[in-house]
Amino acid sequence: MAIRISPDIAGIVPYSPGKPIEEVERELGITGSIKLASNENPRGPSPKALAVLSEAAKTVNRYPDGGATTCATLWRSGGRWRRTRSSSATGLTKSSCC
C-alpha cells in the first residue's frame, strides 16, 4: 500500500543548518564569536514575555485541559480554526480531534 503525502507536507523545504562558527570566523578573519540560533536573542527575553511566564508559572503544577475545551468551543462556534485541520494532544495518553 502506497503512502499518500499531502502536497502541503511534501512541499516543505527541509531545514538547512547554518555554517559552523569556526568556518564563519575563518571566512571573516575574526575570533571570539558567539553563535546564536535563529530563534535566540542576545538581549534575553522581553519584559512582557517574563511577565506572562511569571503568571503562567503559578499553574504549572496542574494538568492541562485534556479535552481542549477552549479550542473545542471555538471550533463548534465557527471560531478562528477550521475544524478539519485541527487536533490537540496532552502528552502520550490522549489526543482529541473536534
GUZA-155863 format. One record per atom (N, C-alpha, C): residue number from 0; residue in three letters; atom name; x, y, z. Coordinates in nm, 2 decimals. Each point is the difference from the previous one (the first is absolute). Layout:
N
+-----+--------+-------+--------+--------+--------+
: num : residu : atome :      u :      v :      w :
+-----+--------+-------+--------+--------+--------+
: NUM :    ALA :    CA :      X :      Y :      Z :
...
+-----+--------+-------+--------+--------+--------+
This chain:
98
+-----+--------+-------+--------+--------+--------+
: num : residu : atome :      u :      v :      w :
+-----+--------+-------+--------+--------+--------+
:   0 :    MET :     N :   0.08 :  -0.12 :   0.00 :
:   0 :    MET :    CA :  -0.08 :   0.12 :   0.00 :
:   0 :    MET :     C :   0.09 :   0.12 :   0.00 :
:   1 :    ALA :     N :  -0.02 :   0.09 :  -0.10 :
:   1 :    ALA :    CA :   0.08 :   0.12 :  -0.01 :
:   1 :    ALA :     C :  -0.05 :   0.11 :   0.10 :
:   2 :    ILE :     N :   0.10 :   0.07 :   0.06 :
:   2 :    ILE :    CA :  -0.03 :   0.10 :   0.09 :
:   2 :    ILE :     C :  -0.03 :   0.13 :  -0.08 :
:   3 :    ARG :     N :  -0.11 :   0.07 :   0.03 :
:   3 :    ARG :    CA :  -0.03 :   0.12 :  -0.07 :
:   3 :    ARG :     C :   0.04 :   0.12 :   0.09 :
:   4 :    ILE :     N :   0.08 :   0.09 :  -0.05 :
:   4 :    ILE :    CA :   0.04 :   0.11 :   0.07 :
:   4 :    ILE :     C :  -0.06 :   0.13 :  -0.05 :
:   5 :    SER :     N :  -0.06 :   0.08 :   0.08 :
:   5 :    SER :    CA :  -0.06 :   0.12 :  -0.04 :
:   5 :    SER :     C :   0.10 :   0.09 :  -0.07 :
:   6 :    PRO :     N :  -0.04 :   0.07 :  -0.11 :
:   6 :    PRO :    CA :   0.09 :   0.09 :  -0.07 :
:   6 :    PRO :     C :   0.05 :   0.11 :   0.10 :
:   7 :    ASP :     N :  -0.08 :   0.04 :   0.09 :
:   7 :    ASP :    CA :   0.04 :   0.10 :   0.10 :
:   7 :    ASP :     C :   0.12 :  -0.05 :   0.08 :
:   8 :    ILE :     N :   0.00 :  -0.13 :   0.04 :
:   8 :    ILE :    CA :   0.11 :  -0.06 :   0.07 :
:   8 :    ILE :     C :   0.12 :  -0.02 :  -0.09 :
:   9 :    ALA :     N :  -0.03 :  -0.06 :  -0.11 :
:   9 :    ALA :    CA :   0.11 :  -0.03 :  -0.10 :
:   9 :    ALA :     C :   0.07 :   0.12 :  -0.04 :
:  10 :    GLY :     N :  -0.06 :   0.12 :   0.00 :
:  10 :    GLY :    CA :   0.06 :   0.12 :  -0.05 :
:  10 :    GLY :     C :   0.09 :   0.07 :   0.10 :
:  11 :    ILE :     N :   0.00 :  -0.05 :   0.13 :
:  11 :    ILE :    CA :   0.08 :   0.06 :   0.10 :
:  11 :    ILE :     C :   0.15 :  -0.01 :  -0.03 :
:  12 :    VAL :     N :   0.07 :   0.11 :   0.01 :
:  12 :    VAL :    CA :   0.14 :  -0.01 :  -0.03 :
:  12 :    VAL :     C :   0.07 :  -0.04 :   0.13 :
:  13 :    PRO :     N :   0.08 :  -0.11 :   0.00 :
:  13 :    PRO :    CA :   0.07 :  -0.04 :   0.12 :
:  13 :    PRO :     C :   0.09 :   0.11 :   0.06 :
:  14 :    TYR :     N :   0.02 :  -0.01 :   0.13 :
:  14 :    TYR :    CA :   0.09 :   0.10 :   0.07 :
:  14 :    TYR :     C :   0.14 :  -0.01 :  -0.06 :
:  15 :    SER :     N :   0.06 :   0.11 :  -0.02 :
:  15 :    SER :    CA :   0.14 :   0.00 :  -0.05 :
:  15 :    SER :     C :   0.08 :   0.07 :   0.11 :
:  16 :    PRO :     N :   0.08 :  -0.07 :   0.07 :
:  16 :    PRO :    CA :   0.08 :   0.07 :   0.11 :
:  16 :    PRO :     C :   0.10 :   0.10 :  -0.05 :
:  17 :    GLY :     N :   0.03 :   0.09 :   0.09 :
:  17 :    GLY :    CA :   0.10 :   0.10 :  -0.04 :
:  17 :    GLY :     C :   0.14 :  -0.05 :   0.01 :
:  18 :    LYS :     N :   0.09 :   0.08 :  -0.03 :
:  18 :    LYS :    CA :   0.15 :  -0.04 :   0.00 :
:  18 :    LYS :     C :   0.04 :  -0.01 :   0.14 :
:  19 :    PRO :     N :   0.10 :  -0.09 :   0.03 :
:  19 :    PRO :    CA :   0.06 :   0.00 :   0.13 :
:  19 :    PRO :     C :   0.07 :   0.13 :   0.03 :
:  20 :    ILE :     N :   0.00 :   0.04 :   0.13 :
:  20 :    ILE :    CA :   0.06 :   0.13 :   0.04 :
:  20 :    ILE :     C :   0.14 :   0.01 :  -0.04 :
:  21 :    GLU :     N :   0.07 :  -0.11 :   0.00 :
:  21 :    GLU :    CA :   0.15 :   0.00 :  -0.03 :
:  21 :    GLU :     C :   0.01 :   0.04 :  -0.15 :
:  22 :    GLU :     N :  -0.09 :  -0.05 :  -0.09 :
:  22 :    GLU :    CA :   0.01 :   0.03 :  -0.14 :
:  22 :    GLU :     C :  -0.03 :   0.15 :  -0.03 :
:  23 :    VAL :     N :  -0.09 :   0.05 :   0.07 :
:  23 :    VAL :    CA :  -0.04 :   0.14 :  -0.01 :
:  23 :    VAL :     C :   0.12 :   0.09 :   0.04 :
:  24 :    GLU :     N :   0.06 :  -0.03 :   0.12 :
:  24 :    GLU :    CA :   0.11 :   0.07 :   0.05 :
:  24 :    GLU :     C :   0.12 :   0.00 :  -0.10 :
:  25 :    ARG :     N :   0.03 :  -0.12 :  -0.06 :
:  25 :    ARG :    CA :   0.10 :  -0.01 :  -0.10 :
:  25 :    ARG :     C :  -0.03 :   0.09 :  -0.12 :
:  26 :    GLU :     N :  -0.12 :   0.00 :  -0.05 :
:  26 :    GLU :    CA :  -0.04 :   0.07 :  -0.12 :
:  26 :    GLU :     C :   0.01 :   0.15 :   0.03 :
:  27 :    LEU :     N :  -0.04 :   0.05 :   0.12 :
:  27 :    LEU :    CA :   0.00 :   0.14 :   0.03 :
:  27 :    LEU :     C :   0.13 :   0.05 :   0.07 :
:  28 :    GLY :     N :   0.09 :  -0.10 :   0.03 :
:  28 :    GLY :    CA :   0.13 :   0.04 :   0.06 :
:  28 :    GLY :     C :  -0.02 :   0.05 :   0.15 :
:  29 :    ILE :     N :  -0.10 :  -0.05 :   0.07 :
:  29 :    ILE :    CA :  -0.02 :   0.04 :   0.14 :
:  29 :    ILE :     C :   0.00 :  -0.11 :   0.09 :
:  30 :    THR :     N :   0.01 :   0.03 :   0.13 :
:  30 :    THR :    CA :   0.00 :  -0.11 :   0.11 :
:  30 :    THR :     C :  -0.09 :   0.05 :   0.11 :
:  31 :    GLY :     N :  -0.03 :  -0.10 :   0.09 :
:  31 :    GLY :    CA :  -0.08 :   0.03 :   0.12 :
:  31 :    GLY :     C :  -0.15 :   0.03 :  -0.03 :
:  32 :    SER :     N :  -0.05 :  -0.05 :  -0.11 :
:  32 :    SER :    CA :  -0.14 :   0.02 :  -0.03 :
:  32 :    SER :     C :  -0.09 :  -0.09 :   0.09 :
:  33 :    ILE :     N :  -0.12 :   0.04 :   0.02 :
:  33 :    ILE :    CA :  -0.10 :  -0.08 :   0.07 :
:  33 :    ILE :     C :  -0.11 :  -0.03 :  -0.10 :
:  34 :    LYS :     N :  -0.03 :  -0.13 :  -0.02 :
:  34 :    LYS :    CA :  -0.10 :  -0.03 :  -0.10 :
:  34 :    LYS :     C :  -0.14 :  -0.02 :   0.07 :
:  35 :    LEU :     N :  -0.10 :   0.07 :  -0.06 :
:  35 :    LEU :    CA :  -0.14 :  -0.02 :   0.05 :
:  35 :    LEU :     C :  -0.08 :  -0.07 :  -0.11 :
:  36 :    ALA :     N :  -0.09 :  -0.08 :   0.04 :
:  36 :    ALA :    CA :  -0.09 :  -0.06 :  -0.09 :
:  36 :    ALA :     C :  -0.10 :   0.11 :  -0.05 :
:  37 :    SER :     N :  -0.07 :  -0.03 :  -0.11 :
:  37 :    SER :    CA :  -0.09 :   0.10 :  -0.06 :
:  37 :    SER :     C :  -0.11 :   0.05 :   0.09 :
:  38 :    ASN :     N :  -0.03 :  -0.09 :   0.10 :
:  38 :    ASN :    CA :  -0.11 :   0.04 :   0.09 :
:  38 :    ASN :     C :   0.05 :   0.05 :   0.14 :
:  39 :    GLU :     N :   0.13 :   0.02 :   0.01 :
:  39 :    GLU :    CA :   0.06 :   0.05 :   0.12 :
:  39 :    GLU :     C :   0.02 :   0.16 :   0.00 :
:  40 :    ASN :     N :   0.00 :   0.06 :   0.11 :
:  40 :    ASN :    CA :   0.01 :   0.14 :   0.01 :
:  40 :    ASN :     C :   0.11 :   0.04 :   0.10 :
:  41 :    PRO :     N :   0.10 :   0.08 :  -0.05 :
:  41 :    PRO :    CA :   0.11 :   0.04 :   0.09 :
:  41 :    PRO :     C :  -0.04 :   0.09 :   0.12 :
:  42 :    ARG :     N :  -0.12 :   0.05 :  -0.01 :
:  42 :    ARG :    CA :  -0.04 :   0.10 :   0.11 :
:  42 :    ARG :     C :  -0.09 :  -0.07 :   0.10 :
:  43 :    GLY :     N :  -0.03 :  -0.13 :  -0.01 :
:  43 :    GLY :    CA :  -0.08 :  -0.07 :   0.10 :
:  43 :    GLY :     C :  -0.15 :   0.02 :  -0.03 :
:  44 :    PRO :     N :  -0.08 :  -0.06 :   0.08 :
:  44 :    PRO :    CA :  -0.14 :   0.01 :  -0.02 :
:  44 :    PRO :     C :  -0.05 :   0.15 :   0.03 :
:  45 :    SER :     N :  -0.11 :   0.03 :  -0.07 :
:  45 :    SER :    CA :  -0.06 :   0.14 :   0.02 :
:  45 :    SER :     C :  -0.07 :   0.00 :   0.14 :
:  46 :    PRO :     N :  -0.01 :   0.12 :   0.05 :
:  46 :    PRO :    CA :  -0.08 :   0.01 :   0.13 :
:  46 :    PRO :     C :  -0.14 :  -0.05 :  -0.01 :
:  47 :    LYS :     N :  -0.06 :   0.02 :  -0.12 :
:  47 :    LYS :    CA :  -0.14 :  -0.05 :  -0.02 :
:  47 :    LYS :     C :   0.00 :  -0.15 :   0.01 :
:  48 :    ALA :     N :   0.10 :  -0.07 :  -0.06 :
:  48 :    ALA :    CA :   0.00 :  -0.14 :   0.00 :
:  48 :    ALA :     C :   0.03 :  -0.05 :   0.14 :
:  49 :    LEU :     N :   0.08 :   0.07 :   0.07 :
:  49 :    LEU :    CA :   0.03 :  -0.04 :   0.14 :
:  49 :    LEU :     C :  -0.12 :   0.01 :   0.09 :
:  50 :    ALA :     N :  -0.08 :   0.10 :  -0.02 :
:  50 :    ALA :    CA :  -0.12 :   0.02 :   0.07 :
:  50 :    ALA :     C :  -0.10 :  -0.11 :  -0.02 :
:  51 :    VAL :     N :  -0.02 :  -0.04 :  -0.13 :
:  51 :    VAL :    CA :  -0.09 :  -0.11 :  -0.04 :
:  51 :    VAL :     C :   0.05 :  -0.13 :   0.06 :
:  52 :    LEU :     N :   0.13 :  -0.02 :  -0.01 :
:  52 :    LEU :    CA :   0.06 :  -0.12 :   0.06 :
:  52 :    LEU :     C :  -0.02 :  -0.01 :   0.15 :
:  53 :    SER :     N :   0.02 :   0.11 :   0.07 :
:  53 :    SER :    CA :  -0.02 :   0.01 :   0.14 :
:  53 :    SER :     C :  -0.14 :  -0.04 :   0.04 :
:  54 :    GLU :     N :  -0.10 :   0.05 :  -0.07 :
:  54 :    GLU :    CA :  -0.14 :  -0.03 :   0.02 :
:  54 :    GLU :     C :  -0.03 :  -0.14 :  -0.02 :
:  55 :    ALA :     N :   0.05 :  -0.06 :  -0.12 :
:  55 :    ALA :    CA :  -0.03 :  -0.13 :  -0.04 :
:  55 :    ALA :     C :   0.07 :  -0.10 :   0.10 :
:  56 :    ALA :     N :   0.11 :   0.04 :   0.06 :
:  56 :    ALA :    CA :   0.07 :  -0.09 :   0.09 :
:  56 :    ALA :     C :  -0.08 :  -0.04 :   0.12 :
:  57 :    LYS :     N :  -0.10 :   0.08 :   0.03 :
:  57 :    LYS :    CA :  -0.09 :  -0.02 :   0.12 :
:  57 :    LYS :     C :  -0.08 :  -0.13 :  -0.02 :
:  58 :    THR :     N :  -0.02 :  -0.04 :  -0.12 :
:  58 :    THR :    CA :  -0.09 :  -0.12 :  -0.03 :
:  58 :    THR :     C :   0.07 :  -0.12 :  -0.06 :
:  59 :    VAL :     N :   0.14 :   0.00 :   0.00 :
:  59 :    VAL :    CA :   0.07 :  -0.11 :  -0.06 :
:  59 :    VAL :     C :  -0.02 :  -0.13 :   0.07 :
:  60 :    ASN :     N :  -0.05 :   0.01 :   0.12 :
:  60 :    ASN :    CA :  -0.02 :  -0.12 :   0.08 :
:  60 :    ASN :     C :  -0.13 :  -0.07 :  -0.03 :
:  61 :    ARG :     N :  -0.07 :   0.05 :  -0.10 :
:  61 :    ARG :    CA :  -0.14 :  -0.05 :  -0.03 :
:  61 :    ARG :     C :   0.01 :  -0.07 :  -0.14 :
:  62 :    TYR :     N :  -0.08 :  -0.10 :  -0.02 :
:  62 :    TYR :    CA :   0.00 :  -0.07 :  -0.13 :
:  62 :    TYR :     C :  -0.08 :   0.10 :  -0.10 :
:  63 :    PRO :     N :   0.03 :   0.00 :  -0.13 :
:  63 :    PRO :    CA :  -0.07 :   0.08 :  -0.09 :
:  63 :    PRO :     C :  -0.14 :  -0.06 :  -0.02 :
:  64 :    ASP :     N :  -0.08 :   0.08 :  -0.07 :
:  64 :    ASP :    CA :  -0.14 :  -0.05 :  -0.03 :
:  64 :    ASP :     C :   0.01 :  -0.10 :  -0.11 :
:  65 :    GLY :     N :  -0.02 :  -0.13 :   0.04 :
:  65 :    GLY :    CA :   0.01 :  -0.11 :  -0.10 :
:  65 :    GLY :     C :  -0.10 :   0.00 :  -0.11 :
:  66 :    GLY :     N :  -0.11 :   0.07 :   0.02 :
:  66 :    GLY :    CA :  -0.10 :   0.00 :  -0.10 :
:  66 :    GLY :     C :   0.01 :   0.12 :  -0.09 :
:  67 :    ALA :     N :   0.10 :   0.08 :   0.02 :
:  67 :    ALA :    CA :   0.02 :   0.13 :  -0.08 :
:  67 :    ALA :     C :  -0.13 :   0.08 :   0.00 :
:  68 :    THR :     N :  -0.06 :   0.02 :   0.11 :
:  68 :    THR :    CA :  -0.13 :   0.06 :   0.01 :
:  68 :    THR :     C :  -0.01 :   0.13 :  -0.07 :
:  69 :    THR :     N :   0.10 :   0.09 :   0.02 :
:  69 :    THR :    CA :  -0.01 :   0.13 :  -0.06 :
:  69 :    THR :     C :   0.01 :  -0.01 :  -0.15 :
:  70 :    CYS :     N :   0.09 :  -0.09 :  -0.05 :
:  70 :    CYS :    CA :   0.01 :  -0.01 :  -0.15 :
:  70 :    CYS :     C :  -0.13 :  -0.07 :  -0.06 :
:  71 :    ALA :     N :  -0.05 :  -0.10 :   0.07 :
:  71 :    ALA :    CA :  -0.12 :  -0.07 :  -0.05 :
:  71 :    ALA :     C :  -0.12 :   0.10 :   0.00 :
:  72 :    THR :     N :  -0.01 :   0.09 :   0.09 :
:  72 :    THR :    CA :  -0.10 :   0.10 :   0.00 :
:  72 :    THR :     C :   0.01 :   0.09 :  -0.12 :
:  73 :    LEU :     N :   0.12 :   0.04 :  -0.02 :
:  73 :    LEU :    CA :   0.03 :   0.09 :  -0.12 :
:  73 :    LEU :     C :  -0.04 :  -0.07 :  -0.13 :
:  74 :    TRP :     N :   0.04 :  -0.13 :  -0.01 :
:  74 :    TRP :    CA :  -0.02 :  -0.08 :  -0.12 :
:  74 :    TRP :     C :  -0.15 :  -0.01 :  -0.02 :
:  75 :    ARG :     N :  -0.08 :  -0.03 :   0.10 :
:  75 :    ARG :    CA :  -0.14 :  -0.02 :  -0.01 :
:  75 :    ARG :     C :  -0.07 :   0.13 :  -0.03 :
:  76 :    SER :     N :   0.05 :   0.11 :   0.04 :
:  76 :    SER :    CA :  -0.06 :   0.13 :  -0.02 :
:  76 :    SER :     C :   0.04 :   0.07 :  -0.13 :
:  77 :    GLY :     N :   0.08 :  -0.07 :  -0.08 :
:  77 :    GLY :    CA :   0.05 :   0.06 :  -0.13 :
:  77 :    GLY :     C :   0.11 :   0.09 :   0.03 :
:  78 :    GLY :     N :   0.08 :  -0.02 :   0.10 :
:  78 :    GLY :    CA :   0.11 :   0.08 :   0.04 :
:  78 :    GLY :     C :   0.11 :   0.01 :  -0.10 :
:  79 :    ARG :     N :   0.12 :   0.04 :   0.04 :
:  79 :    ARG :    CA :   0.11 :   0.03 :  -0.09 :
:  79 :    ARG :     C :   0.05 :  -0.13 :  -0.07 :
:  80 :    TRP :     N :   0.00 :  -0.11 :   0.06 :
:  80 :    TRP :    CA :   0.06 :  -0.12 :  -0.06 :
:  80 :    TRP :     C :  -0.10 :  -0.08 :  -0.07 :
:  81 :    ARG :     N :   0.04 :  -0.06 :  -0.11 :
:  81 :    ARG :    CA :  -0.08 :  -0.09 :  -0.08 :
:  81 :    ARG :     C :   0.00 :  -0.14 :   0.07 :
:  82 :    ARG :     N :  -0.11 :  -0.05 :   0.02 :
:  82 :    ARG :    CA :  -0.01 :  -0.12 :   0.08 :
:  82 :    ARG :     C :   0.07 :  -0.12 :  -0.07 :
:  83 :    THR :     N :   0.00 :   0.00 :  -0.13 :
:  83 :    THR :    CA :   0.06 :  -0.11 :  -0.08 :
:  83 :    THR :     C :   0.15 :   0.00 :   0.01 :
:  84 :    ARG :     N :   0.06 :   0.11 :   0.04 :
:  84 :    ARG :    CA :   0.15 :   0.01 :   0.00 :
:  84 :    ARG :     C :   0.05 :   0.01 :   0.14 :
:  85 :    SER :     N :  -0.07 :  -0.04 :   0.10 :
:  85 :    SER :    CA :   0.04 :   0.03 :   0.14 :
:  85 :    SER :     C :  -0.01 :  -0.13 :   0.08 :
:  86 :    SER :     N :   0.10 :  -0.01 :   0.09 :
:  86 :    SER :    CA :   0.00 :  -0.11 :   0.10 :
:  86 :    SER :     C :   0.07 :   0.05 :   0.12 :
:  87 :    SER :     N :  -0.02 :  -0.07 :   0.11 :
:  87 :    SER :    CA :   0.07 :   0.03 :   0.12 :
:  87 :    SER :     C :   0.05 :  -0.13 :   0.07 :
:  88 :    ALA :     N :   0.11 :   0.02 :   0.08 :
:  88 :    ALA :    CA :   0.05 :  -0.12 :   0.07 :
:  88 :    ALA :     C :   0.06 :   0.05 :   0.13 :
:  89 :    THR :     N :  -0.01 :  -0.08 :   0.10 :
:  89 :    THR :    CA :   0.05 :   0.04 :   0.14 :
:  89 :    THR :     C :   0.09 :  -0.11 :   0.04 :
:  90 :    GLY :     N :   0.11 :  -0.03 :  -0.08 :
:  90 :    GLY :    CA :   0.09 :  -0.10 :   0.04 :
:  90 :    GLY :     C :  -0.02 :  -0.13 :  -0.07 :
:  91 :    LEU :     N :   0.04 :  -0.11 :   0.06 :
:  91 :    LEU :    CA :  -0.01 :  -0.13 :  -0.07 :
:  91 :    LEU :     C :  -0.13 :  -0.07 :   0.02 :
:  92 :    THR :     N :  -0.09 :   0.05 :   0.08 :
:  92 :    THR :    CA :  -0.11 :  -0.08 :   0.04 :
:  92 :    THR :     C :  -0.13 :   0.04 :  -0.07 :
:  93 :    LYS :     N :  -0.01 :   0.12 :  -0.06 :
:  93 :    LYS :    CA :  -0.13 :   0.04 :  -0.06 :
:  93 :    LYS :     C :   0.02 :   0.10 :  -0.11 :
:  94 :    SER :     N :  -0.08 :  -0.02 :  -0.11 :
:  94 :    SER :    CA :   0.00 :   0.09 :  -0.11 :
:  94 :    SER :     C :  -0.14 :   0.03 :  -0.04 :
:  95 :    SER :     N :  -0.04 :   0.12 :  -0.02 :
:  95 :    SER :    CA :  -0.13 :   0.03 :  -0.04 :
:  95 :    SER :     C :  -0.01 :   0.08 :  -0.13 :
:  96 :    CYS :     N :  -0.10 :  -0.04 :  -0.08 :
:  96 :    CYS :    CA :  -0.03 :   0.08 :  -0.12 :
:  96 :    CYS :     C :  -0.14 :   0.04 :   0.01 :
:  97 :    CYS :     N :  -0.03 :   0.12 :  -0.02 :
:  97 :    CYS :    CA :  -0.14 :   0.05 :   0.01 :
:  97 :    CYS :     C :  -0.05 :   0.04 :  -0.13 :
+-----+--------+-------+--------+--------+--------+
